[in-house]
Amino acid sequence: MTTTTAQEVRAAADALVAAFAEGRLDDYFGAFAPDATFVFHTTPERLGSTAEYRALWRRWVEQDGFRVLGCVSSAQLIQHFGDTAVFSHDVETRVATHAGEETVQERETIVFTRADTGGWTAVHEHLSARTTA
């Protein structure tokens, strides 16, 4: 992997995580391809599009008062395979709901593909619980 490719993927991942952490939902969801897929340990089914994920997010907000208060990414790894890159990291996310505030520890993998414009677009996200020692 070239340094430039790693920098481009890291910039795309950093922008996605920052948009999530700051509640900039249009930027966050805009980082994903329309046909991106999502697998979350908190959701029983795989989501088959960014629109499905956005609709689920709206339900979280409406039903639970869900909002992200902050997110820290660590232990980042980027693997490059041609026009695809895999970004994995540990995430610590502070969230609020009607029940109160909570900090969740998770691991996340985001698969990026090189877009026609030359940038990197997220096409898959997998989130799993992370236990802390």
N, C-alpha and C positions, 0 to 999 in steps of 0.2 A: 504494500500500500504506500502510495506516495504521501509525503507530508501534506501536500495541497489537498488531497482527497480526505485525509484524516481531519484536517482543519475545516473543510467544507461540511463533513458529516457532523463533527462536533458543534459547529455553528448552528446547523439545522436542529440538532438535538437540544442544544442550549436554548435556542429560541422557542422550541416547543415546550420545554420544561418551564421556562420563564413565563410564557403565556399562561400555562396551567396554574403556576404558583400565584400569579398576579390576577387571576380571574378574567383574563382577556380572552373570552370564549371564542370570538370570531377568529382571532389569531390562532388559538389552540386548535380548534376544529379545522381551520384552514391549512394547517400543517399536514393534514392527512388527505390522501386521495379519496375521492367520493366512494370508491369501492373497497376501501380499507376494511380489514377485519379486526375484531377485538375479542380477546379472551381474558376475562377477569375472574379471580377466585371468589368474588362476591356476587357473581351473576351466574345463574345456572345454564344459560345458553350462550353460544357464540353469537356475537353481533356481526351482521353481514355487511354493514355499510357505516359510513360516518354519520349519515342521517339517522340510522337506528340508534347509534351511541348518543347523538345529540338529543334525541327524543327521550332516551333513558335518563340523561342528565336533567332534562326539564322535569321529569317525574320526581327525581331525587329532590330537586329544589322545591317543587310544589308540595310534595307529600311530607318531606322530612326537614325542609328548611336548609338543605345542604349547601355549603359553600366551602371553598378552599381558602385557608388562612395563610398558607405558606408551604413550600416544598423545597427540600434540600436533596441534591443528587450527589452521590459519592460512589467510589469504586467503579468508575466508568471504564468500559472496554469497547473498542470499536474494531470490528472485523470487516474487511472489505473483500467482496467477491464479484469482480467485474462491475456491472452496473447496479449491484446490490451491496448494502452495508448493514451489518447487524450492530446495534448499539444496546449494550446491557449495562445496568447500573442498579445500585441500591437507592431507594427513595424513602425519605422520612417526610410524611405529609401531615400537616396540621389541618384538621377539618372541624367544622361546626355544623351541628344539626339542632333540631328542637331539644334533643336530649343533652346538649352541651358540647364542649370541645373535647377533641381526642387527637392523639398523635398515633399514626399508623406507620408500621415498618413493613416495607414491601420490596420485592425485586421486580424489575421491569425489563422487558426486552422490546425494542422497537426496531422493526425492519424498514429500512429506507431503500428507495430505488432512485436512480438518477432520472430526473424529469427531462422532458424534451427541451426545456429552457436551460438545462445544464445544472440546475440546483438539485436538491435532494428532497423527496417527498416520502412521508411515512405511509406504509401500506399495510402494516400489521403491528398490533401492540398486544403483548401478553404480560399480565400482572399477576404476581403470586405473593402470598404472605411470606414474610421473613421473620424468623425467630431471632431474638437477640440473646446472646450468651450472658 
